[in-house]
Amino acid sequence: MAVKILVAGGFGVGKTTLVGSVSEVPPLRTEEVMTVAGVGVDDLDGLADKDTTTVALDFGRITLDQDLVLYLFGTPGQERFWSMWDDLATGALGAVVLVDTRRLDASFGSIDFFERRGVPFVVGVNVFDGVLEHTEEEIRSALDLDPHVPTVMCDVRDRASCRTVLLGLIDLLAGAPAH
């Protein structure tokens, strides 16, 4: 069984890194170097080292077991590319919304997108530099998450951590308790 999953979130939260970390095939990336055209358009607060951006999508594949293959579609994070999200969401069974606790407000649009469309999602809290600055309860409250939406702490650079987030989504879709 093949399942389409979206990896979404605000600009610079780690979507491309998650897809690349967990994909068993070399990921397709549409990363481009950021230029002066994005100055004043792209909010680089807290992203001093960011010099590329996804302009269409990222794509990866992971086989969870002999009967289940996930096709991962990473969305672009900047609002100016959100017009593609509806097309990317077509046929998706669920989503991972990545959040950066240093910039939670960048996640509101992604969460709203999936809530409005009734697409099940988990929130992957990307713990940058191994430091969780807020408790899970504080994060859930700040994001105003419904009680049924799982949150999973992760490091998107780590394959096993990314796999745990994806298994949390599979559990949600199957109606099982999250990992």
N, C-alpha and C positions, 0 to 999 in steps of 0.2 A: 504494500500500500504506500502510495506517495502522498505526502502532505505538504501543502504550501503554508509557510510561516513567514510573517513579516517581522523584521527587526527595525523598530522605529524609536524615535526620541528626538530630542532637541539637537541643535548644532553642537558637535564636538563631544558627545557623550560616550562614544566608543562603538558605534554600530559597525563600522567597517572593520575595526579590530576584532569584535566578537565573531563576525562572519568568517574572517580570516583565521582566527584561532581554532575554530571548531570544524571548518570545512575539510572533508577528506580529499577534495580535489582542489587544485589551485583556484582560488576564488576569482570570479570576474569582478573587476573594480572599475568604476568610472570616476576615478579620482583625478582632479585637475589642480594645478598649482593656483593658489589664491593670488589674485592680482589687485592692483589699485582700484579696479572697477568695483570691488567689494567693500572698499573703505567707506564707512558710514552706512553701509547696507547690512553687512555681517557683524554681529555683536561678538567681538573677540575678548570680552571681559573674562578673565580667568583662563584664557586659552593662548597665552603668550607664545607657545611653541608650535601652534597649529599653522601649517603652511600649505595644506592641501584640503580639498573638500570634495565630497561626492556630488556629482551633478546629475546623475540619473538613478543608478541603483548599484548595489553590490549583490552578488549571487554566489551561493555556496551550497554544498550538499553534505549531509551526514546520514549514515546508516546507523540507526539506533539498535536495530536487531534485524534478523533475517526477514521479518515481515513489515518493517517500518522504515521508510526513507523520508527524511525531511529535506525539502528544498527551501532554502533560506533566501529571502529577498530583503536586503537592507535598503531602507528609504533614505533619501537625502534629508538632512536636518533643517536646512534653512527654509524659512517660510516661503521664499520666492519660488521654491521647487515643489511645494505641497500640492500643486495641481496634478502631479503624477501619482499621488497617494491613492486616489480612487481607483485608478487602473491597476496599480500594484496590489491593492486590497482585494480585487476581484478573484474569487476562488480560494482566498486564504481561510484556513480553519481557525487561526488564532494569531496572536502577536506577542512579542516581547517588547515592552516599552522600557528602554534603558533610561535611567536617571542619574544625574550627577548631583550629589547633595550640596555641592558648592553653588549650584545654579538650578534649584528645583523649579523655578518659574519657567525655565526652558522646556519643561516636561508637560505643562498644562495642556498645550495644544494637541500633543500626541494622545494623551489620556482622553481628552474630549472627543477626538476623532473616532477612537474605537468604542467609547461609550455610546456615542450617537448612532453608530452603525450596528451596535449589538454584537461586535466581534469580541470573543473572549480574549483576555490578555493577562499576562503576569507582568509585574514590575521588577525589572532587574536593577538593583541598586549597585552601580559600578563604584566599587570602593577604590578610589584613586590613592596611590601611594600607601596602601594597606591601612589607611586611617578612616574609620567610620566616625564622622563628626556628630552624628545624631543617632538616637535610638530608632529602632524600627517603628515604634509607636509614634514618635515625633515625625518621622518621614510620612507614615500613613496619614496622620492628621494634616500635615502641611499639603499633601496631595489630595486630601479629601477623598480617599479611596473607599469604595464600597467594601463591606466586610468580606465578601466572597473573592475579592481580587488578591491573589497571593503576592507577597514580596519575597524576593530571593536576593541575598547579598552575593556579589560576585566580583571577580577580577577578570575583565574581558580579555586580558592577555593570557589567561590560563585555560587551556582546553577543558580540563575537568570541571572547572568552575562554570564555564559556558554550558557544558553538558548538563550540569545540575539545573541551570535556569531553564533549558529546553525541556528537561524531564518534568520540571514544575508545571510547564505549560501543557505537556502531554497529560499529566495527572489531572489538571483542571479540565481539559477537554474530555477526558474519560470519566470525570466525576469522582476520581479517587482523591484521597488526602494528598496534599503536596509534600514533596521530599523535604 
